[in-house]
Each structure stands twice: as C-alpha cells, then as structure tokens.
C-alpha cells in the first residue's frame, strides 16, 4: 500500500504483459497513491485499448509514453477530447513510430497523419483536457526532413493554443524535429506574457533545420525576465 511509483519506461510492453499491467493499474486494490509510468507502441495496442488510454481509463496511469503510427494518433486524441471527464495525465510523451523499412510513397500519408495528430494535441489543450500536464513532449522522429508547409502550419497551430489556454502545471515542454518559426516563438512569448505557462522551467526545441531567428527569442526573453 506504500508503493507510490511504478516506472516501466524503457521497457516496451506487448500482448498479455501490457494487458496485465493495465488491468493492475485500475484494479480496486491498487495502492491509492500509485503513479504508473508506461511506454507503449502501436504494434502492441488494439483500437479498444488505445481508446481506453485516451479516455483516462487507468486512473493510476499518470505518465504515458506513446510511440504511434498510422491512424493511432487520431484514435488516441479523438477519444481524449470526446470523453466528459478530463484525463489526469501528468506526463505525456508523443512520438511518431518510424521504421527503417518505410517506403517513400508512404511518407506523404504519414506526414498528413502527423499533422492531424498535432492539430488534435492543440484541440485537447484548447478544451482544457491537458491542464494537469507537468510534461509535454512531441517528437516526429524525422530529423532529416527539411521544413515543410505542413510542419510549419501545424506547429504554429499548436503554439497558438498554448497562447490561448492556461497550462498551470506544465514545467517541461519539448518539441523535437518540428520546424519552428519566429511566429511560433512569438506565440510562446504570448503564452508566457498571459501567465499560461507560469510553471515552465525547461523548454527544449531540437531540429537539424531551423527557421527562426532572433526577434522571437528576444520577445520571449523580455517576458521571461
């Protein structure tokens, strides 16, 4: 009953093992203060289980690391915004599942799916469904790609939601392999100015190709200080 943390990150769960862990995380006799941390990928999830994760069907599962592909991004976030009760995630890491054997003709479809996922993340923020988050991490797993119109537009849409909705507990924000512009950084500055990111202590942006310069950062520094 004194167990407070069950950290299964870096141990990808599959099949019956995953099902057993998830059942335990919502069992009636689970430790009352348990904070579960689980890493799962598309290959180990059926649609029903993914929807259950999105709706917060496992009360002790507070930290979730998702490696998603195809339509699974939409399945998770659509369910997250549909349910009447807000899920109580404290940490959400969303990574695009990418395989070396992916064919070139599939890349356009994958990029479109990723864009839909980013829009749904923004929608979830706008609807107040992620207000309990302390950490939000988004990784596209495509560091070689040059900036594209899709990545620019949808990153901007995501940052627009940060500027409009309060995330009072968010202390770590990580955006990796997305093309950010000065407009995005300016929107982040607006979020700070509005007090929407009052707990933010660590903000990470990493990409081989960059498309923002100085004025966005200068605006951000002005509001940070």
Helices and strands as residue ranges (DSSP letters): E 5-8, H 15-24, E 35-41, G 42-44, H 47-54, E 61-68, H 72-82, E 91-96, H 104-126, E 135-139, H 149-164, E 172-176, H 182-193, E 202-206, H 215-224
